[in-house]
Amino acid sequence: MWNLDQPALVLLSAPLRSTVIGNIVAEILLFAIWLVPPVVIYSAAFASGAGTVLPALAIPFVAVLLLITAVPIGFVAGTWARHLLTVYEPIARYRTPVIVLLAVAYFGSIATGWFDTVASFLFDLVGDGPLGWFGHVVFLGIPTIDPDPIAVIGALVGTAILIPVAVAIGIVSARIHWYADPARIQDDSEPAAAGEGTDRLSGFLDRGLSKPVRTMTVTTIRRTKRSPIRLAYAAYPLFGMLFFAQEIIEAGTVPSYIAVLLCLYVVWGTGVLFALNPLGDFGRALPAVMTSSVAGKTAVRSRLIASALVGVPLAIVVSLSVGIISPLSLEETAILAAGTILGAIVAPALAVGVGSAFPRFGSVSITSNKEAVMPSKLAFLVYSAGIILPTIAAVVLYTDAAPVAAQIATALIAALPELEFTITGDQLTLAAWAVLIAGIVAPPVGYRYAVEQFDWYRID
């Protein structure tokens, strides 16, 4: 709400005061659409159980009271937060690391249980203060609880005073932020530094690579570095690892299965970095690339090399680190490292084939005001299955777990109605070999398919 879609047009066509109030009212209505109906339903159910209509009146009233108070305050807080991140140069220059650190701290606190501790402390701290007065307004609708009249009056009077004060501060804050120039986070030395980094990478790739492949590899990495929001989807699986953080902290080590999952994530992530949408990633430059002399092998190989440059070092570090920390033996750690490194090399070939089969050319919304071209959902699903299923098959064959897995599968099938089917260990072993062989064959096939798709692609 503190960021206008078309600020120049809005601020020219409407007074600042009207724009601020319009934004606040729009946000109140937006939240009220999904907040008020369930509150009314639950309060009506509570009133029915209590045998009085008062809760059905008091609870929605307090919800609306909180909403019209919180949104103006949130407008002020959001405006200044964005001002610091986009205008105040010392913070704006490093806003990406700052946001990453805040996100890590937030999700880390949830994973470690600190969030609940801090929330409980704050609840006890502010419960008897002005924020707790709204609870006494709710008590007006509960016959068995006597509210504090002073707290009720304080909540009502405080709201009546706080709303216009917050709106007035919001107008001043919006005037400062909306009419301010964005921070210049690049100076004259940064382009030269970027050029030096590109020259070093190009010089490293000069050994054994042709100039077209080297140029497109550097361009691929540079475009992604300039717009890292395009890789936001690659971090999604990391949120699932938060559920294991508490177990890791309590055990003081990384369980073996988590070590395998982390290495599997590295393999999966290597493929999605640059290769899962090879055609759509060109964006507006796609017609120019297709009408140039760039061959399919050059375009595809450049993405595979870019992926390997990032994924292979990461695979080495992660696999060896978690292997040593986990209970895995040295032999098992070596196998895990070798498999992770090999996977980081071949996964982009699978990804580039899947991405060529299911491309996406349009951008999607990442945040409320950020858009990026991301791989299609079908490409995500097919590619993920192409990584996960052969991995499961390899684990089943390596651990000789086919008989146990067959028993589990048979039990699950028996639980389904009107199905009687028995899976033997030999059948599951044969299926695992078939899936593993398909997973081995898929990357070179995907690479060849991507090359042909690029060479034969025509823009309508």
NUKE-423210 format. One line per 3 residues: number of its first residue (from 1); their letters; for each residue x, z negated, y of C-alpha. Coordinates in Angstrom, 3 decimals. Layout:
% residues N
NUM = A = X/Z/Y | ...
***
This chain:
% residues 460
1 = MWN = 0.000/0.000/0.000 | 3.007/-0.468/2.295 | 4.101/3.163/1.703
4 = LDQ = 2.127/6.064/3.169 | 1.907/9.350/1.269 | 2.109/11.429/4.460
7 = PAL = 3.287/8.976/7.135 | 3.877/11.560/9.859 | 0.350/12.984/9.603
10 = VLL = -1.386/9.618/9.249 | 0.443/7.944/12.125 | -0.245/10.920/14.394
13 = SAP = -3.949/11.134/13.558 | -4.902/7.444/13.618 | -3.910/4.324/15.582
16 = LRS = -1.432/2.022/13.900 | -3.900/-0.882/13.815 | -6.547/1.249/12.094
19 = TVI = -4.016/2.548/9.589 | -2.884/-0.950/8.619 | -6.404/-2.320/8.328
22 = GNI = -7.467/0.778/6.382 | -4.618/0.282/3.906 | -5.477/-3.382/3.430
25 = VAE = -9.186/-2.708/2.956 | -8.459/0.128/0.524 | -6.255/-2.156/-1.570
28 = ILL = -8.901/-4.887/-1.559 | -11.523/-2.446/-2.802 | -9.137/-1.003/-5.388
31 = FAI = -8.396/-4.421/-6.887 | -12.036/-5.496/-6.586 | -13.136/-2.578/-8.772
34 = WLV = -11.390/-3.963/-11.850 | -11.190/-7.660/-10.908 | -14.683/-8.585/-9.748
37 = PPV = -16.797/-7.186/-12.650 | -15.014/-9.159/-15.420 | -15.034/-12.275/-13.212
40 = VIY = -18.784/-11.928/-12.759 | -19.321/-11.457/-16.494 | -17.173/-14.455/-17.494
43 = SAA = -18.651/-16.676/-14.796 | -22.175/-15.727/-15.917 | -21.254/-16.607/-19.495
46 = FAS = -19.823/-19.929/-18.312 | -22.958/-20.606/-16.276 | -25.126/-19.898/-19.312
49 = GAG = -23.144/-22.400/-21.363 | -23.165/-25.010/-18.583 | -26.895/-24.663/-18.053
52 = TVL = -26.631/-24.065/-14.310 | -26.340/-21.005/-12.118 | -23.728/-22.550/-9.808
55 = PAL = -20.616/-21.274/-11.683 | -21.958/-17.717/-11.503 | -21.938/-18.072/-7.711
58 = AIP = -18.863/-20.198/-7.088 | -16.335/-18.409/-9.337 | -16.901/-14.848/-8.005
61 = FVA = -16.892/-16.266/-4.468 | -13.469/-17.822/-5.014 | -12.177/-14.605/-6.619
64 = VLL = -13.214/-12.596/-3.558 | -11.802/-15.305/-1.289 | -8.424/-15.119/-3.034
67 = LIT = -8.474/-11.328/-2.982 | -9.111/-10.942/0.736 | -6.441/-13.563/1.431
70 = AVP = -3.751/-12.360/-0.972 | -3.844/-8.656/-0.076 | -2.960/-9.065/3.638
73 = IGF = -0.147/-11.441/2.689 | 1.005/-8.988/0.024 | 0.984/-6.208/2.601
76 = VAG = 3.407/-8.146/4.790 | 5.659/-9.079/1.857 | 5.639/-5.529/0.471
79 = TWA = 6.389/-3.985/3.850 | 9.427/-6.155/4.433 | 10.634/-5.736/0.864
82 = RHL = 10.541/-1.975/1.253 | 12.132/-2.251/4.697 | 15.094/-4.085/3.205
85 = LTV = 15.440/-1.568/0.362 | 15.132/1.583/2.458 | 16.104/0.741/6.058
88 = YEP = 18.440/-2.264/6.061 | 21.673/-0.489/5.217 | 23.672/-3.290/3.469
91 = IAR = 20.889/-3.596/0.870 | 19.670/0.022/0.933 | 23.141/1.261/0.015
94 = YRT = 23.031/-0.717/-3.241 | 19.286/-0.768/-3.847 | 19.525/0.739/-7.332
97 = PVI = 21.863/-1.990/-8.673 | 19.774/-4.618/-6.861 | 16.562/-3.384/-8.463
100 = VLL = 18.242/-3.209/-11.877 | 19.562/-6.767/-11.542 | 16.151/-8.053/-10.482
103 = AVA = 14.496/-6.262/-13.403 | 17.064/-7.633/-15.853 | 16.600/-11.143/-14.454
106 = YFG = 12.809/-10.865/-14.656 | 12.582/-9.541/-18.188 | 15.472/-11.744/-19.289
109 = SIA = 13.613/-14.817/-18.058 | 10.583/-13.765/-20.092 | 12.664/-13.160/-23.216
112 = TGW = 14.518/-16.469/-22.963 | 11.455/-18.553/-22.126 | 12.725/-19.499/-18.663
115 = FDT = 9.787/-17.725/-17.042 | 7.304/-20.169/-18.589 | 9.417/-23.115/-17.462
118 = VAS = 9.666/-21.858/-13.883 | 5.954/-20.972/-13.812 | 5.012/-24.450/-15.040
121 = FLF = 7.256/-26.050/-12.417 | 5.752/-23.946/-9.624 | 2.236/-24.644/-10.887
124 = DLV = 2.855/-28.386/-10.718 | 4.580/-28.020/-7.349 | 1.886/-26.058/-5.516
127 = GDG = -1.135/-27.338/-7.423 | -1.681/-30.228/-5.007 | -0.924/-28.127/-1.950
130 = PLG = -2.986/-25.592/0.000 | -2.948/-23.110/-2.882 | -4.708/-25.701/-5.026
133 = WFG = -7.540/-26.110/-2.559 | -9.234/-22.991/-3.882 | -9.686/-24.776/-7.211
136 = HVV = -11.839/-27.369/-5.499 | -14.139/-24.585/-4.299 | -14.560/-23.608/-7.956
139 = FLG = -15.411/-27.249/-8.754 | -18.468/-26.879/-6.542 | -20.017/-24.876/-9.340
142 = IPT = -19.208/-27.360/-12.118 | -21.720/-30.235/-12.279 | -19.454/-32.697/-14.102
145 = IDP = -16.521/-32.469/-11.641 | -16.563/-33.754/-8.075 | -14.446/-31.639/-5.705
148 = DPI = -12.501/-32.984/-2.780 | -14.538/-32.118/0.361 | -11.405/-32.014/2.506
151 = AVI = -9.761/-29.520/0.132 | -12.885/-27.336/0.151 | -12.975/-27.301/3.933
154 = GAL = -9.221/-26.673/4.027 | -9.566/-23.639/1.750 | -12.369/-22.107/3.806
157 = VGT = -10.816/-22.823/7.201 | -7.363/-21.842/5.991 | -8.664/-18.499/4.755
160 = AIL = -10.456/-17.836/8.034 | -7.217/-18.493/9.944 | -4.758/-16.927/7.515
163 = IPV = -6.455/-13.534/7.181 | -6.284/-12.507/10.870 | -2.769/-13.968/11.200
166 = AVA = -1.572/-11.991/8.147 | -3.208/-8.806/9.461 | -1.575/-9.289/12.879
169 = IGI = 1.844/-9.840/11.277 | 1.179/-6.832/9.050 | 0.552/-4.618/12.090
172 = VSA = 3.816/-5.720/13.707 | 5.691/-5.302/10.395 | 4.236/-1.831/9.854
175 = RIH = 5.222/-0.797/13.379 | 8.803/-1.860/12.701 | 9.007/-0.274/9.244
178 = WYA = 7.002/2.934/9.553 | 8.713/3.986/12.773 | 12.218/3.114/11.592
181 = DPA = 14.710/5.686/10.396 | 15.762/5.378/6.737 | 19.210/3.969/6.135
184 = RIQ = 21.979/6.509/5.822 | 23.480/5.506/2.509 | 25.978/8.354/2.463
187 = DDS = 28.859/8.767/4.828 | 31.315/11.564/5.355 | 33.650/10.278/2.660
190 = EPA = 31.083/10.165/-0.136 | 30.667/13.927/-0.647 | 34.430/14.228/-0.930
193 = AAG = 34.515/11.362/-3.426 | 31.742/12.998/-5.412 | 33.637/16.254/-5.351
196 = EGT = 36.781/14.538/-6.607 | 34.844/13.005/-9.486 | 33.378/16.384/-10.354
199 = DRL = 36.818/17.994/-10.205 | 38.225/15.355/-12.574 | 35.381/15.917/-15.045
202 = SGF = 35.767/19.679/-14.749 | 39.502/19.348/-15.317 | 38.883/17.243/-18.416
205 = LDR = 36.462/19.844/-19.769 | 38.830/22.679/-18.950 | 40.570/22.146/-22.281
208 = GLS = 38.884/24.435/-24.755 | 35.681/25.177/-22.810 | 34.795/28.360/-21.012
211 = KPV = 34.098/28.235/-17.291 | 30.302/28.872/-17.623 | 29.903/26.052/-20.166
214 = RTM = 32.056/23.742/-18.078 | 30.146/24.534/-14.896 | 26.719/23.988/-16.438
217 = TVT = 27.861/20.768/-18.112 | 29.087/19.347/-14.817 | 25.924/20.530/-13.060
220 = TIR = 23.719/18.860/-15.670 | 25.475/15.523/-15.271 | 25.571/15.801/-11.489
223 = RTK = 21.849/16.564/-11.150 | 20.964/13.598/-13.336 | 23.326/11.309/-11.427
226 = RSP = 21.688/12.294/-8.148 | 18.211/11.645/-9.544 | 18.477/8.834/-12.119
229 = IRL = 14.714/8.271/-11.986 | 14.482/11.225/-14.398 | 15.977/8.987/-17.095
232 = AYA = 13.479/6.162/-16.668 | 11.795/7.103/-19.945 | 15.034/6.549/-21.844
235 = AYP = 14.857/2.821/-21.045 | 11.330/2.292/-22.384 | 12.397/1.197/-25.896
238 = LFG = 14.617/-1.498/-24.380 | 11.524/-3.453/-23.404 | 10.807/-3.882/-27.105
241 = MLF = 14.194/-5.558/-27.532 | 13.021/-8.414/-25.312 | 11.061/-9.746/-28.270
244 = FAQ = 14.329/-10.221/-30.179 | 16.269/-11.834/-27.328 | 14.948/-15.317/-28.093
247 = EII = 15.957/-14.960/-31.746 | 19.459/-13.808/-30.776 | 19.911/-16.729/-28.370
250 = EAG = 18.696/-19.307/-30.870 | 20.763/-17.907/-33.750 | 23.877/-17.404/-31.649
253 = TVP = 24.477/-14.057/-33.345 | 22.953/-10.610/-33.654 | 20.973/-10.261/-36.909
256 = SYI = 21.938/-7.279/-39.013 | 18.649/-5.457/-38.564 | 18.864/-5.809/-34.763
259 = AVL = 22.392/-4.386/-34.868 | 21.043/-1.363/-36.719 | 18.140/-1.016/-34.261
262 = LCL = 20.492/-1.115/-31.267 | 22.678/1.596/-32.789 | 19.572/3.627/-33.601
265 = YVV = 18.507/3.307/-29.971 | 21.895/4.615/-28.829 | 21.503/7.637/-31.106
268 = WGT = 17.946/8.218/-29.898 | 18.916/7.761/-26.257 | 21.799/10.210/-26.489
271 = GVL = 19.358/12.948/-27.387 | 16.856/12.227/-24.634 | 19.403/12.000/-21.812
274 = FAL = 19.857/15.714/-21.130 | 18.514/17.661/-24.122 | 14.838/16.829/-24.725
277 = NPL = 13.491/19.189/-22.061 | 16.109/21.927/-21.639 | 13.801/24.448/-19.960
280 = GDF = 11.709/22.113/-17.834 | 14.726/20.245/-16.461 | 15.742/23.295/-14.445
283 = GRA = 12.659/22.810/-12.281 | 12.430/25.274/-9.418 | 15.787/26.764/-10.405
286 = LPA = 14.382/28.051/-13.713 | 13.628/31.612/-12.444 | 17.121/31.878/-10.957
289 = VMT = 18.740/30.651/-14.181 | 16.674/32.982/-16.351 | 17.519/36.022/-14.226
292 = SSV = 21.233/35.181/-14.160 | 23.866/36.152/-16.688 | 23.842/32.722/-18.341
295 = AGK = 23.453/33.059/-22.108 | 21.435/30.751/-24.319 | 24.527/29.438/-26.098
298 = TAV = 26.077/28.500/-22.761 | 23.002/26.654/-21.510 | 22.380/24.803/-24.773
301 = RSR = 25.998/23.913/-25.462 | 26.399/22.526/-21.955 | 23.589/20.036/-22.619
304 = LIA = 25.012/19.039/-25.985 | 28.424/18.435/-24.439 | 26.952/16.450/-21.534
307 = SAL = 25.047/14.280/-23.997 | 28.122/13.717/-26.147 | 30.248/12.774/-23.136
310 = VGV = 27.883/9.887/-22.441 | 26.597/9.057/-25.911 | 29.761/9.036/-28.026
313 = PLA = 31.694/6.433/-25.970 | 28.547/4.326/-25.803 | 28.082/4.668/-29.562
316 = IVV = 31.633/3.487/-30.199 | 31.331/0.445/-27.939 | 27.847/-0.638/-29.042
319 = SLS = 28.298/-0.093/-32.784 | 31.620/-1.918/-32.971 | 30.431/-4.731/-30.702
322 = VGI = 27.192/-5.510/-32.541 | 28.878/-4.932/-35.894 | 31.523/-7.542/-35.170
325 = ISP = 29.065/-10.037/-33.697 | 26.523/-9.588/-36.496 | 26.914/-10.845/-40.092
328 = LSL = 27.838/-7.334/-41.247 | 31.084/-7.009/-43.171 | 33.959/-4.871/-41.927
331 = EET = 33.030/-2.115/-44.362 | 29.403/-2.161/-43.241 | 30.501/-2.232/-39.582
334 = AIL = 32.681/0.823/-40.174 | 29.767/2.648/-41.826 | 27.462/1.642/-38.956
337 = AAG = 29.977/2.857/-36.369 | 30.552/6.147/-38.172 | 26.831/6.757/-38.531
340 = TIL = 26.171/5.920/-34.877 | 28.930/8.200/-33.623 | 27.797/11.035/-35.887
343 = GAI = 24.214/10.490/-34.791 | 25.215/10.613/-31.115 | 26.806/14.003/-31.773
346 = VAP = 23.971/15.627/-33.733 | 20.938/13.989/-32.073 | 21.159/16.190/-28.932
349 = ALA = 21.036/19.293/-31.150 | 17.768/18.056/-32.653 | 16.458/17.090/-29.217
352 = VGV = 17.231/20.449/-27.633 | 15.338/22.247/-30.411 | 12.295/19.962/-30.174
355 = GSA = 12.356/20.138/-26.377 | 12.458/23.943/-26.485 | 9.446/23.983/-28.805
358 = FPR = 7.418/21.566/-26.658 | 8.629/21.936/-23.058 | 7.091/20.393/-19.964
361 = FGS = 7.503/22.045/-16.568 | 5.306/19.892/-14.335 | 6.308/16.553/-12.867
364 = VSI = 4.613/13.260/-13.717 | 4.300/10.057/-11.698 | 6.947/7.442/-12.489
367 = TSN = 5.898/4.974/-9.795 | 3.296/5.072/-7.049 | 5.500/7.342/-4.915
370 = KEA = 8.044/8.774/-7.344 | 7.629/11.842/-9.524 | 9.978/13.457/-12.013
373 = VMP = 9.942/16.127/-14.703 | 9.874/14.321/-18.046 | 9.757/15.601/-21.629
376 = SKL = 6.301/16.082/-23.085 | 4.655/13.381/-25.188 | 4.665/15.671/-28.229
379 = AFL = 8.403/16.248/-27.815 | 8.909/12.479/-27.699 | 6.908/11.951/-30.878
382 = VYS = 8.467/14.780/-32.886 | 12.007/13.943/-31.795 | 11.547/10.212/-32.447
385 = AGI = 10.182/10.956/-35.912 | 13.148/13.262/-36.544 | 15.513/10.371/-35.783
388 = ILP = 13.648/7.438/-37.327 | 12.461/8.920/-40.616 | 15.890/10.178/-41.827
391 = TIA = 17.371/6.828/-40.774 | 14.821/4.944/-42.862 | 15.495/7.289/-45.771
394 = AVV = 19.239/6.689/-45.491 | 18.732/2.913/-45.416 | 16.471/3.054/-48.486
397 = LYT = 19.022/5.091/-50.419 | 22.022/3.038/-49.273 | 20.426/-0.315/-50.152
400 = DAA = 18.715/0.920/-53.350 | 15.453/-0.391/-51.939 | 13.290/2.409/-53.356
403 = PVA = 11.648/0.306/-56.141 | 10.682/-2.501/-53.736 | 9.501/-0.036/-51.100
406 = AQI = 7.437/1.782/-53.759 | 5.715/-1.462/-54.727 | 4.890/-2.220/-51.104
409 = ATA = 3.577/1.303/-50.527 | 1.432/1.112/-53.673 | -0.026/-2.231/-52.551
412 = LIA = -0.877/-0.812/-49.139 | -2.575/2.227/-50.693 | -4.541/0.000/-53.067
415 = ALP = -5.898/-1.922/-50.079 | -7.559/1.240/-48.813 | -11.087/1.908/-50.101
418 = ELE = -11.611/4.460/-52.885 | -7.905/5.188/-53.273 | -5.994/4.599/-56.461
421 = FTI = -2.487/5.958/-56.394 | 0.744/4.516/-57.731 | 4.130/5.335/-56.224
424 = TGD = 7.168/4.861/-58.435 | 10.700/4.119/-57.361 | 11.892/7.534/-58.577
427 = QLT = 9.231/9.296/-56.533 | 10.193/7.368/-53.411 | 13.877/8.053/-54.007
430 = LAA = 13.145/11.776/-54.325 | 11.080/11.662/-51.114 | 13.874/9.788/-49.320
433 = WAV = 16.404/12.446/-50.359 | 14.049/15.177/-49.137 | 13.579/13.479/-45.756
436 = LIA = 17.320/12.839/-45.426 | 18.208/16.453/-46.242 | 15.571/17.664/-43.770
439 = GIV = 17.092/15.370/-41.159 | 20.552/16.818/-41.836 | 19.334/20.418/-41.645
442 = APP = 17.139/19.904/-38.554 | 19.899/19.617/-35.857 | 21.625/22.987/-36.556
445 = VGY = 18.226/24.633/-36.917 | 17.108/23.054/-33.653 | 20.246/24.236/-31.903
448 = RYA = 19.753/27.808/-33.079 | 16.084/27.741/-32.146 | 16.884/26.463/-28.637
451 = VEQ = 19.399/29.261/-28.092 | 16.865/31.895/-29.133 | 14.119/30.348/-27.005
454 = FDW = 16.375/30.433/-23.951 | 17.457/34.027/-24.537 | 13.918/35.266/-25.189
457 = YRI = 12.078/33.130/-22.661 | 10.064/35.049/-20.089 | 8.494/33.666/-16.911
460 = D = 4.912/34.847/-16.430
***
